[in-house]
Amino acid sequence: MSSSATATATWKQLLLNSINSNSHLKHSTYFQLATVGINGRPSNRTVVFRGFQDGTNKIQINTDSRTRKIDDLKHCPFAEVCWYFTETWEQFRIHGKVDMIDASNSDPDKLKQREAAWFAGSVRSRLQYLGPTPGIPSLDEQPSHDSLDPSAGPVDAFCLLLLDPEQVDYLNLKSNERLAFSTRRSFNGEKFWTQYKVNP
Amino acid sequence: MSSSATATATWKQLLLNSINSNSHLKHSTYFQLATVGINGRPSNRTVVFRGFQDGTNKIQINTDSRTRKIDDLKHCPFAEVCWYFTETWEQFRIHGKVDMIDASNSDPDKLKQREAAWFAGSVRSRLQYLGPTPGIPSLDEQPSHDSLDPSAGPVDAFCLLLLDPEQVDYLNLKSNERLAFSTRRSFNGEKFWTQYKVNP
């Protein structure tokens, strides 16, 4: 059993490599996000990777605050990403706590991050947050929103999720190698990552 | 709001169409299975679709009974599949209860299903169930299992999962259409499916 500890997250470099090797595929930025509902049962949906928060390991996801995953995360703030790269046959399972940043957030820095995430998306992608409530029965006649002032800031329904990884499980189906990464606290309270090989 | 009720599951035909349209892609039979751990947190991993149980809507998955998903399912028997088809841009979220059929099962019919699932896999894929316990730290020296009697029945670690769908959420990202399917019981206790359009 080989094990090592590092201050920086070595899984992040592995993940950046995978993102890069699979970047010619549109779906390579899609992953599945599992949460736990109020009824204690799992739910699972595809979401889009919006990059890492600057200077951190936190994974950014945009979502509509009217979706069920928000209720789920209010009940249980932990989520697990399953990200399978179809070209390189690699899987990352990323477990962590999710911070929800919506219009009601009281932290000015977080509201700035939310605004930056809003403007990072295309105007077309912003339009969906003006649409009818996702997941509820659809009326035959829907008001349509075909245009939006490109300089207008985030609408109420826009929510930025930040997933802070605690554990990462990496599996390579080509080499049949698997690595487990987890966080520990040092004596001075600093967070560091350990990694070791596990059986696939 | 348009709604309809049928005895047969119309989502199944949609799913069979998607499987067919994406069948040239190896990864089209891979989906993500979310469960809830003993700690109440979600977990999520890629598994392989092994077909429907004959004459039913139940989804077959092979797994190693030494993996954490088995502990998860003993604690909470509900799972949610998220299956994204990369060619046709369709997503199926399939929620249901999971029946675990391992060597200790007392039902002879279920044991027959487990045996059939074992023999349906390649000899090479069966070898992994003879390997060291998945997910635990890997020893540098591992006993290798390079051969297996092709006529030998399932080993202890082989477990067949049967997911019985209760709710299905279908999303088509090309047409931007979304359908919700759910099960009801009729007055005579028979299970039937209803479906309606929901906002994407």
Interface residues (C-beta under 8 A of the other chain):
Chain A: M1 S2 S3 L25 K26 H27 Y30 Q32 L33 A34 T35 V36 G40 R41 P42 S43 N44 R45 T46 C76 F78 A79 E80 V81 C82 Y84 T86 Q91 R93 H95 Q128 G131 P132 T133 P134 G135 I136 P137 S138 L139 D140 Q142 D169 R178 A180 Y196 K197 V198 N199 P200
Chain B: M1 S2 S3 L25 K26 H27 Y30 Q32 L33 A34 T35 V36 G40 R41 P42 S43 N44 R45 T46 C76 F78 A79 E80 V81 C82 Y84 T86 Q91 R93 H95 Q128 G131 P132 T133 P134 G135 I136 P137 S138 L139 D140 Q142 D169 R178 A180 Y196 K197 V198 N199 P200
